[in-house]
Amino acid sequence: MNRHSKSKEFFLQVSFDYLSQLEAVIEAKRIGRSAVAKILGVSKGRVSQIFNRPSNLKLEKIVEYARRLNRKVAIVLYDDGDGRNKKGPILPQIFVECWKRQGSPRNFFELNRPAAPLRLVWNQPSAANDARVPREPPLVLGRETASTSATARLGITTPFPIAS
């Protein structure tokens, strides 16, 4: 397979990833194709074309459709050590989840604020330690909020009680 066809495959994967995100927004809003067409400013037929032929999407339209759905879009150039693209692109959901886990920073100053609080979750005690290790709720260091639902977790087996 030549380099051009690999680039085309990569382009199609990125296009399908964008469309899957667009579809998720549409499903979350619980709107039909007619309403989608109206929001996007296109015909119902064009909505079908968008989802059935992603190779027709141009960057300007990608941005326009995202904005019409009150969303944003970014193009991220990154090096994942897979220069030959054997593994394909990183899913956009990975970037979104990482952004959320960092507290949804808007700039580098916000990125440098402390990350999500550390949440220590102790492993279940072994059979030998069952009688000695009380089963207590996890110890949370810092403040948990809705935006830090996916906090760092450590599984550590301990033979001693956890101080509250």
TANORUR-V682282 format. One record per residue. SS is DSSP state (~ for helix, > for strand, _ for the rest). PSI is psi in whole degrees, -180 to 180 (999 if undefined). Layout:
ss=SS psi=PSI
ss=SS psi=PSI
This chain:
ss=_ psi=130
ss=_ psi=170
ss=~ psi=-37
ss=~ psi=-45
ss=~ psi=-34
ss=~ psi=-40
ss=~ psi=-39
ss=~ psi=-42
ss=~ psi=-43
ss=~ psi=-45
ss=~ psi=-46
ss=~ psi=-39
ss=~ psi=-44
ss=~ psi=-41
ss=~ psi=-45
ss=~ psi=-38
ss=~ psi=-43
ss=~ psi=-46
ss=~ psi=-34
ss=~ psi=-36
ss=~ psi=-41
ss=~ psi=-44
ss=~ psi=-40
ss=~ psi=-39
ss=~ psi=-44
ss=~ psi=-44
ss=~ psi=-40
ss=~ psi=-34
ss=~ psi=-11
ss=_ psi=53
ss=_ psi=150
ss=_ psi=176
ss=~ psi=-35
ss=~ psi=-45
ss=~ psi=-38
ss=~ psi=-45
ss=~ psi=-43
ss=~ psi=-45
ss=~ psi=-44
ss=~ psi=-13
ss=_ psi=34
ss=_ psi=174
ss=_ psi=164
ss=~ psi=-37
ss=~ psi=-39
ss=~ psi=-34
ss=~ psi=-45
ss=~ psi=-43
ss=~ psi=-42
ss=~ psi=-46
ss=~ psi=-23
ss=~ psi=-22
ss=_ psi=75
ss=~ psi=-18
ss=~ psi=-15
ss=~ psi=-9
ss=_ psi=134
ss=_ psi=153
ss=~ psi=-42
ss=~ psi=-42
ss=~ psi=-36
ss=~ psi=-47
ss=~ psi=-45
ss=~ psi=-46
ss=~ psi=-41
ss=~ psi=-46
ss=~ psi=-39
ss=~ psi=-24
ss=_ psi=16
ss=_ psi=39
ss=_ psi=172
ss=_ psi=162
ss=_ psi=146
ss=_ psi=148
ss=_ psi=125
ss=_ psi=121
ss=_ psi=123
ss=_ psi=162
ss=_ psi=111
ss=_ psi=13
ss=_ psi=9
ss=_ psi=59
ss=_ psi=-27
ss=_ psi=-1
ss=_ psi=41
ss=_ psi=-28
ss=_ psi=-4
ss=_ psi=179
ss=_ psi=157
ss=_ psi=135
ss=_ psi=141
ss=~ psi=-28
ss=~ psi=-30
ss=~ psi=-46
ss=~ psi=-43
ss=~ psi=-46
ss=~ psi=-42
ss=~ psi=-41
ss=~ psi=-45
ss=~ psi=-43
ss=~ psi=-24
ss=_ psi=9
ss=_ psi=19
ss=_ psi=55
ss=_ psi=145
ss=_ psi=-17
ss=_ psi=180
ss=~ psi=-27
ss=~ psi=-44
ss=~ psi=-30
ss=~ psi=-31
ss=_ psi=-6
ss=_ psi=162
ss=_ psi=141
ss=_ psi=-178
ss=_ psi=149
ss=_ psi=151
ss=> psi=129
ss=> psi=116
ss=> psi=124
ss=> psi=114
ss=> psi=141
ss=_ psi=158
ss=_ psi=142
ss=_ psi=152
ss=_ psi=169
ss=~ psi=-37
ss=~ psi=-29
ss=~ psi=-1
ss=_ psi=-44
ss=_ psi=-25
ss=_ psi=-24
ss=_ psi=113
ss=_ psi=149
ss=_ psi=107
ss=_ psi=161
ss=_ psi=159
ss=_ psi=149
ss=> psi=127
ss=> psi=124
ss=_ psi=123
ss=_ psi=-164
ss=_ psi=129
ss=_ psi=135
ss=_ psi=176
ss=~ psi=-33
ss=~ psi=-6
ss=~ psi=34
ss=_ psi=-29
ss=_ psi=76
ss=_ psi=164
ss=> psi=137
ss=> psi=137
ss=> psi=131
ss=> psi=108
ss=> psi=125
ss=_ psi=132
ss=_ psi=137
ss=_ psi=1
ss=_ psi=156
ss=_ psi=151
ss=_ psi=122
ss=_ psi=138
ss=_ psi=999
